[in-house]
C-alpha cells in the first residue's frame, strides 16, 4: 500500500470520526444525517464548475456501479438502524463491522487482489480490534456473545448490514478504477441523498426538518466540507490501493472516535478499549508495511 494511499485513507478516517461526532451532538440523528448530505451535495455542486477536471459523462457500467454502491450504503444504514433499535450496542456494533471479513474475500476472488503475509496479519488485527472494542470483559464467553442468538432480528439485521456494506465497497472499487473518483463520489452522494429523501418525507420526520436546521445550522454547515473531505480522500485512496487493505485501514476512525470521546465528550476509556485500539493501530501499520 503506497504512502499516499495510506495517508489519504487515514485522513478520510479522521474526517469520518469528526462527522460522526457532529451526528452525536445533534438532536434528531436521521434528520441531521439527511441535512449533512444536503450540505455535502450542495457544496459539491457549487465547487464542481470551479474545478480543472472536466465532467465526464459516466457510461452505463459506471452508473450501475455507483447506483449499486449508493443502494448498498443506504440499506446498510437502514439495517444498522433497525439492529440498534432492538439490540445492545455491544452486540450490534461488532456484527455490523463484519464487512471487513468479506471485503478481502471479495477482493481476492472478484478483483484478483493479492495479499502479503504482513498485510493479511494486519487485516486480522484490525478485524479483531474492531470486534473487541465493545466487549465488556476479557473472556471467551464475551467474545462469542454476539453470535449466541442468531435467531434474534437485531443480530440478523447487524450481520446483513455488514454483508451489504462489503458489496458496496467492491462496487466502489470497481467503479473508481475506470472513472474519476471525484465525479463518482459526487454522483454517489446525489443518489444517496435522493434515496434518503424518500425516508425523510415520512410524517414522523417531516416536522423535524425545520427544527433540526434551526437548532444546529452551524453544525450542518460544518458537516458539508467535512463529509466531502471524508468521501473524496477515501475514494482517491481506494483508487490507488487494494480494497482489501483500504476498508480495514479506514477503521482507524474508531481509534480517532475513541480519542474524541475521551477529549471532548469525557467518556471513560477502559482497558479493553485501550487494547483494542492498539490492535487496530498495529494492524494499520502492518497493512502499510505489507
C-alpha angles and dihedrals in degrees: 000000000000122000092241094051091047092049093049093050092047089051088050089051091053092049090046091054092048095052089048087055089054090052090051091053093052124092104222104035100192093049092045092052089052090052089050090057090047090053093045094046091047092050090048091052093049096049101041095079088055096053122100093222108090119227113258118204106240117238123232094268093052092048090050091051096046091046091049090050093049092047092049094050092046091052090045090060091044095053092039091053091049091050093052092049092060104025142055120262092238090058102037100042099060092044094050089055093059088104086091089064093054100039097068089046092052090043093056097039102037104026100031094236119167122215125207120224091251091047092051091048089051092052091051092050092051091048092050093045092049093046094048095046092093098040114127096210140358106267140112091243091056090047094058096035097102090058097047097092109039089162090066112106092221091053092049092046092051093049090047090051091054093048093048092049090055091055091050090052092054091048089053094048092050092046099050093050092074103022136053111278088214096059093035087059092045093053090043092055093048093050092047090049089050092051094045091050090066088062097041095057091062113115093250091061103026096083092048097058096082094038093055092048093051093048100042107021090131093055090046092053091049091048094062099069092033094055091041091053091047093051097044099045091049095050094045088049090046090054090057101042141044112275087227087068101031098060096049093046090054088063085081081089087076091060090047089049091053091051091049089050091053098043102037108018096036093230120167119256111210130192094261094053090048093052092044091052090052090052091052093048092046090049092051091051092050091050090051092049094041 
